Amino acid sequence: MRRYSRQTPPIPVVLSPSFCLVLQGSKKIHSGDHILFAREGDFLTSLIALPAIAQVNADTLDTQPYIGLRIDFTIQEIASVITDSGLRVRPREKHSNAAFIGKADLELLALFVRLLMLLDKPEEEIIFLSGLIKQEMIFKLLTGEYCHLFFQQVFFDQQAEGIGKAISWIKDHYARSFTMEELANATNMSVSGLHHKFKAVTSMGPLQYQKQLRLQEARRLLISGQMDVTNASLEVGYVSSSQFNREYRRLFGLPPLQDVKEVKRQASAGLIEYVESGSFR
C-alpha cells in the first residue's frame, strides 16, 4: 500500500507486472508518449516491466491523502488461472499498450476489502487465503472489460509473437550494446516489424527501453549505496562516464550524485516514499 499526503515530483520508475487500485486521490503515468490518469476507483495495470514517469497529483491532497493498493502478479499466475478455469478469449489482432487504466466495479472492490481484512489474521491464514483471493482477482480481471489485454501478454510468450521474447532478451542483455538486427534475429522478426510492434506495446523503441532500464538500475545501485557513480555506470554497460552523466541527467533531471542526495532528502522529508527493491533482472 502507498500513502502520500503531498504531491510528488515526477519520479522515473520501472512498473512491474501488477495492478494498482487507487483508493483516494489520483496519479499520472507517462510511458513513452503514452499518458495515463488513474483516479479514485480506477486500477492501473502494467503487464510487463515498463519504464515510466509517475506522479501523485495534488488535486485532492489538501483534504485527503493519496492511497493506492498494489497487487503484483506473474504471467505464470495468469496462465495458471486461465488453464484451471478453462477460459477462452479471442485476443485482439491489434497490439495495445502494456499499461492501461480500468474502472473497478463493486465485485473487484469487494475482493480488495476481503484482502485488507486478512491483515489481522494469523500468518498461515493470510498466506493461504490471500493466494485464493488473488486468484479470484485475476479471474475477475480476465473475464472483465479488459480481458483481451491480459490474455494478450500470455500470447506474446506462448505463441512466439516476439514482443514478450524481445523484452525478456533486452532485460537479460541490457548491460551490453546490441543492434536492432541482432534483436530481430533473436526473436525471429523483421527489424521493421519488431520496432513497430515493440513501440505499439511499450510506447518506446527497443534501444530507448534498454537505456531506461540501464539508468533505472544504475540509480538503484547508487541510492542503495552498493556502488559509486563510476562503478554503477560500468555495471549497467556504459563505457563513457560523460555519456552516462548526460543521459542520467536527461532522465532524472539532476546529475547522479545530486539526484541521490535529492531523493534521500525528499524521502526523509516525507515528500516521496522510496522503497529499496531488487534488480529487475
Summary of the structure (lengths in Angstrom):
residues: 281
radius of gyration: 19.6
end to end distance: 23.4
largest distance: 54.1
contacts: 847
relative contact order: 0.13
helix: 49%
strand: 17%
